[in-house]
Amino acid sequence: MRSGLTIGEFATLTRLSVRTLRRYHAAKLLEPDTVDPFTGYRYYAPEQIPTAQVIHQLRQLDVPLAEVESILAADDPQRRAEVIAGHLRRLEDELDRTRSAVVSLRRLLRPDAAEIDVELRSVPARRVVAIKGHVQLDESLEWYDSAMAELDAAFPPAERTGPPGGQYANELFTEGAGPFAVFWPVRAPRASGRIEVVELPAAELAVTVHPGPHDDIDVTYGRLGAWVVAHTLAVDGPIHEEYLVAPRDTGDSASWRTEIGWPVFRLTSA
């Protein structure tokens, strides 16, 4: 009398190939319930079906074999869920980077989208509330969300007098880390927690508006930079952004409007 499902039957029930099951066995991820000592035939228990399917799905997500092994070895369901969730977050980050690259490339390959509208604008000095920090570029979105949430909580809409904005030191992009500030113009600026009252100096800006999602905002930055060079201007100071319509305002990404301002001065010929 046999002691379980043959490898062929188990393969049929799990929709996994015999070759894959043998590979899982060799990697000690899924060992047969029993192996006939005389014939060497592998037999699996019905209770192993969910485990086989979990392994398959994890491998479909490119979870490394060592990590799959640690997930299966975890007796605590919470710990197992945390390990899987961590890998899913990494996959989501990779998907975001892939999507952004695809969007940027599609725009770069459209010659009709090369032109942008640029305005030279004199911005007066302003007194705002701001949160400042020295930020890693790959952590800037999380830092921005946290800082804006703190500003939003301290200054409700009735107190605000314009759109929020941010200033980015060149080092943030050239070195991967640097000073970063987000701010709100408000009626009665006051300090609280991380929030400071800051005087933004007057600036001469070359300004353009990036419409829609931020996936290809790097293309708009590049085209604004090309415009600056073509008009014999040079960058002078941190980059300015104002979020005219932002993700915090609407989930409709097509409606987003991000104003980019590069502080400039005119070069004189020798």
N, C-alpha and C positions, 0 to 999 in steps of 0.2 A: 504493500500500500504506500503510495507516494505521500510526501509530507507537506505539500503546498502547491503553489502555482509554478509551472515550468517557466523558464525565462521567456519563451515565446508567448505564452499566455499572459505573463506579466507585461510584456512589451505591448501586446494588443490592448490590454486594459488601461495602460498609462499613456498610450500613444507615443511611446519612446522606442527607439530602435534597439535591437539586441546589442548592436555595437555600442550604443550609448550606455546601456546598462552595464556592459562589461567594463567600459571606461570608468563609470562611477564606482564599480567594485574595485578596480585596480587602484583608484584614488582613495579608497576606503571611505567614500561618501555614503555609499549604499551597499552594504554587504548582504548577500542572500541570507535568508532565514536559516537555511540549511544547505549543505553541499554533500551529495552522495559520495561517501568515501571510496566506493568501487568504480562508479562511472564518472565522477566529477561533475555530474549535472547539478545545476543551480536550481534551487527552489525558493520562491518568495512567499511571504505571508500576505494575505489581503490587507492587513493593517499597515503594510509598507507602501501602499499605493499613494496616500497623501504625501508621504515623505519624498517619494520619487518625483511627484509633480512639483513640490516646493523646490527641489534641487533644480529641476528643469527650468522653472521660471526665473530662479536666481541667475542661472547661467545665461539665460536669454538676455538678462540685464547686464551681462558681463561682470557679475560679482566674482572676484577672484576665488579660486578653489579654496585657499586657506581661510577666506572669510566665510565661504559656504560651510566649511567644516566647523568653524567657531559658532555659527548660527545653529547648526544642527546639534552641537554639543551643549548649547545653553539649555539648562533645564527650566530656567525662569522664562515664562512667555514674555514678560515685560522686557527683559534683557534682549531676547531674540527680536522683538519688535523694534527696539532701539537701534540694533545693529542694521536691520533692514532699512529703517527710516533714514539712517545716516547715509547709506549708499544711494537711496532714492534721491536725497537732497543733492548729492554729488552729480547724479545723472541729470537732474533738473537744471543744475548750473551749467552743465555741458550743453544741454539742449538750448538754453538761453544764449550761450555764446555762439552756437551754430546758427541759430535763427538770426542773431544780429549780423553775423558775417554774411549770411545769404542776402539779407535785406540790403546791406551796404553794397555788396557786389552788384546786385541787380540795378541799384541806382547809379553806381559808377559806370555801368555799361550802357546807360541811357544818355546819349549826347544831348538830347533835348532838355535834360534836367540839369545841365551844367551851369546855367545862369541863375544867379540869386539877386534879390533886391537888397541893396546895402544903403544905409543912411549914416551920414556923419552927424553925430549928435553931441551937444555940450550938456552934460548932466551936472546940476548944481550939487553942492555939498548937502548931505542929508544926515539927520540924527535918527538912528534906528535901534531896535533891540536885536541882538544877535547872539548866536552861540558859535564859539570858535574852537578849533582843535587842530592838532597835527595828525593827519589822517593817512592811512595806507590806501592807495588807489583801489585795491581789490576789496576794501571794506567801506568804501565811500558811500555806497547806496544805503547800507545798513546804518551808517553814522548819520547820513542825511535824514533818513526816516525818523530816527530817534530824536534828533535835534528839532526837526519840524514839529513832531508830536509835542515836545515840551513847550515850544513857542506857541503852538495852537492852544494848548491848555491854559497858558498864562494870559493870552490876549485873544479873546473871542472876536468874531467878525466885526462887531460894532465898534471895536477899538482900532481896527486896521484902516490905513489910509491909502493902501496901494497893494500891488501884488508882492508876494515874497520873492526873495532872490538869494543868490549865492555868489561868493567870490572864491576863485580857485587860484592859488599860487602856481606859477609855471612849474615849480619843482614837483607838484603832485603828478604831473604828466611826464616830465623829463626824468625824474628820479624814482617815481613810483610811490612817493610819500611827500606830504608837504602841508602847509597851512590851508585850511578850508574854513569858511564861515558861511552860515545861512542866517537870513535876517527877515524881519517884517518891519515896514514903516508903520508906526502907530501914533495915536494922538498924544498919549502921555507915556513916553518911554520910562521904564523902571527896571532895575536889576532884580533878579530872583534866581536862586540856584545857579545853574550854569549860564543863565541869561545875563548879558552885559548890555549897557548902553554904549553904542559905538557911533563915532562920527565918521561917516563915509566921505572922503574928500571929493571935491569936484573932479570931473574927468572928461576927456574928449574920447568918444567911443565910435568905433565903426560897428554898426548894429545891423543884424539880420534876424529874421524869425525862422526858426525850424518848426515846420508844421508836422503834426502827427506823432507817432511813436518815437521813442528814443533809440530804437535799434540802429538807425543809420545817422544819428546825430553827428558822428565822427566825419561823415561826408560833408555835412554843412560846415563844420569847423574847418575842414580842409579848403573848401571853396571860399569861405570868408578870408582865410589866410592868404589864398592866392589873390583875392581882390585887393587886400591890404598891400601886398608886394607890388601888384600891378599899378597901384596908385601912389607909389613912392612914399609909403607910410611904414612906420615901424611900431612894433608892439612895445608898450610902455606900462608895465604893471600887471596886476592879476586880472584874469578873465572874469567878466561879469556875466551872470545869467539872471534873468527874471522869468518867473513861471506864470505867464499870463493866464493860461489854462493848463492845469497840471493833473496828474493822476489822482491827486487828493481831491480834485474838484469833480471829476467825472471818470467813469470806467470806459467811456468811449474814446479810445486812443486816437481816433481820427480827428477829434476835436482839440487835442493838446496843442498848445502853442508855447514854445520856449524861445525867449529872446536872448540872443548871444551878443555880448558887447566886448570888443577888444579895445582896451585903452591904446591910443595911438598918438604919434606925433609925426609931423611931416619932415622927411629927410631933406637936407639942403645939399645942393650940388657943390662939389669941391671947386 
